[in-house]
Amino acid sequence: MHDDFVANLRLLCSYYPSIAEVCRRLTINRAQFNRYLSGRYRPSHAALQRICHFFGVTVEDIALPHHDFRALVQTGKLNREANAATLSWPNALVQRGSEGMERYIGRYFELYHSMSRPGQLMRTLVCLEEREGGVVYQRTERMQTAPGARPCHNRYVGTAVKLADRLFLVDHETLNGHEITQTILFPSFQSQVTRLTGLKIGVADNSERMPCCVRVVYQRLDEQVSLREALAQCGLITLDDPSLDDALIAATRNDVAADEHHFRARH
């Protein structure tokens, strides 16, 4: 198990009187839990979900670099925000909007033209999961301010609903609370969800804070790709990056045709 997970788990345990107390509340074998703390063994998917639920964090949270995770914990930003994200939505709307969302549960790369760095694409990690009361998600941005510098992460949590053949995602930035974004996607009518396209509206993450609207692509990730591998691929990328194909570049292009009177999504 990589060092960040071990350090993050130890930090969470430090808020309890003892490891024995954590194991008792988790109803987990102390010897087995010690193996997780030492990094000798990786928890199974079920065990990891159980641990994260107990501490009130997500699987994505506990995989963050320790410096960023510690900052979130110390500022009180990891208190079941993903669960709370649904509370501001009318119950009837969330319930109706949850129908048909199960096929979209999973991890995605989100790609769009950066609002603060023109000419480059932003690749973020989006994780949708089902919780009591609806479908919630976490969106993680990874930014590297200078070559060789330690990356910093922005974390957003939000709610996703499907209404009249459109997917609506609304989230807020959790560290500073300075941004709300909305994304509207076309659903997939294929047997397997691979790519979703639509529009995203937000503000540039710089001093200008210019409101922007961009075309966006959600690219479904293989379940075999680990969180660490996925996060490592996030950040700013150039248009000639070999991981991009022509269809994806075209889908994120923010041009307006001569006969278009609005900035429109393209299926």
Backbone hydrogen bonds, N-H to C=O, Kabsch-Sander energy under -0.5 kcal/mol:
donor,donor_aa,acceptor,acceptor_aa,energy
6,V,2,H,-1.5
7,A,3,D,-2.8
8,N,4,D,-2.7
9,L,5,F,-2.7
10,R,6,V,-2.3
11,L,7,A,-2.0
12,L,8,N,-2.1
13,C,9,L,-2.2
14,S,10,R,-1.5
15,Y,12,L,-1.2
16,Y,13,C,-2.1
22,V,18,S,-1.6
23,C,19,I,-2.7
24,R,20,A,-2.2
25,R,21,E,-2.3
26,L,22,V,-2.4
27,T,23,C,-1.1
28,I,23,C,-2.1
33,F,29,N,-2.4
34,N,30,R,-2.4
35,R,31,A,-1.2
36,Y,32,Q,-1.2
37,L,33,F,-2.2
38,S,34,N,-1.8
39,G,35,R,-0.8
39,G,36,Y,-0.6
40,R,35,R,-1.4
41,Y,35,R,-1.4
48,L,44,S,-2.8
49,Q,45,H,-2.3
50,R,46,A,-2.0
51,I,47,A,-2.4
52,C,48,L,-2.6
53,H,49,Q,-2.3
54,F,50,R,-2.0
55,F,51,I,-2.0
56,G,52,C,-1.1
57,V,52,C,-2.2
62,I,58,T,-1.9
63,A,59,V,-0.6
63,A,60,E,-0.7
64,L,61,D,-2.0
69,F,65,P,-2.6
70,R,66,H,-3.1
71,A,67,H,-1.6
72,L,68,D,-1.9
73,V,69,F,-2.4
74,Q,70,R,-2.8
75,T,71,A,-1.4
76,G,73,V,-1.4
77,K,72,L,-2.9
80,R,56,G,-1.6
84,A,80,R,-2.2
85,A,81,E,-1.5
86,T,83,N,-1.2
87,L,84,A,-1.6
89,W,86,T,-1.5
94,V,90,P,-2.4
95,Q,91,N,-2.7
96,R,92,A,-2.3
97,G,93,L,-2.8
98,S,94,V,-1.0
98,S,95,Q,-0.5
99,E,95,Q,-0.5
99,E,96,R,-0.9
101,M,98,S,-1.9
104,Y,101,M,-1.9
105,I,102,E,-1.0
106,G,128,L,-1.3
108,Y,126,V,-2.8
109,F,219,Q,-2.7
110,E,108,Y,-0.5
110,E,124,T,-2.6
111,L,109,F,-0.5
111,L,217,V,-2.6
112,Y,122,M,-1.5
113,H,215,R,-0.5
114,S,120,Q,-2.7
120,Q,117,R,-1.5
121,L,237,I,-2.9
122,M,112,Y,-3.6
123,R,235,G,-2.2
124,T,110,E,-2.4
124,T,122,M,-0.5
125,L,140,T,-2.1
126,V,108,Y,-3.0
126,V,124,T,-0.5
127,C,138,Q,-2.6
128,L,106,G,-3.0
128,L,126,V,-0.5
129,E,136,V,-2.8
131,R,134,G,-2.8
134,G,131,R,-2.2
135,V,160,A,-0.6
136,V,129,E,-2.4
136,V,134,G,-0.5
137,Y,158,G,-2.1
138,Q,127,C,-1.8
139,R,156,Y,-2.7
140,T,125,L,-2.8
141,E,139,R,-0.5
141,E,154,N,-2.8
143,M,141,E,-0.5
143,M,152,C,-3.0
145,T,143,M,-0.6
149,A,146,A,-2.3
152,C,143,M,-3.0
154,N,141,E,-1.7
156,Y,139,R,-2.6
157,V,172,H,-1.9
158,G,137,Y,-2.1
159,T,170,V,-2.0
160,A,135,V,-2.4
161,V,168,F,-2.3
162,K,97,G,-2.6
163,L,161,V,-0.5
163,L,166,R,-2.5
167,L,185,L,-2.6
168,F,161,V,-3.1
168,F,166,R,-0.5
169,L,183,T,-2.9
170,V,159,T,-2.1
171,D,181,T,-2.1
172,H,157,V,-2.2
173,E,179,E,-2.3
174,T,155,R,-2.8
181,T,171,D,-1.9
182,Q,201,I,-1.9
183,T,169,L,-2.8
184,I,199,L,-2.4
185,L,167,L,-2.4
186,F,197,T,-2.9
194,T,192,Q,-0.6
196,L,218,Y,-2.2
198,G,216,V,-1.7
199,L,184,I,-2.1
200,K,214,V,-2.6
201,I,182,Q,-2.7
202,G,212,C,-2.2
204,A,210,M,-1.9
206,N,204,A,-1.9
209,R,206,N,-0.7
212,C,202,G,-2.9
214,V,200,K,-2.7
216,V,198,G,-2.2
217,V,111,L,-2.2
218,Y,196,L,-3.1
219,Q,109,F,-3.3
219,Q,217,V,-0.6
220,R,194,T,-3.3
220,R,218,Y,-0.6
221,L,107,R,-2.6
225,V,222,D,-1.8
230,A,226,S,-2.5
231,L,227,L,-2.8
232,A,228,R,-1.9
233,Q,229,E,-0.9
233,Q,230,A,-0.9
234,C,231,L,-1.3
235,G,123,R,-2.4
237,I,121,L,-2.7
241,D,238,T,-1.8
244,L,241,D,-1.9
249,I,245,D,-2.2
250,A,246,D,-2.5
251,A,247,A,-2.1
252,T,248,L,-1.3
253,R,250,A,-0.9
255,D,253,R,-0.6
260,E,257,A,-1.7
264,R,262,H,-0.9
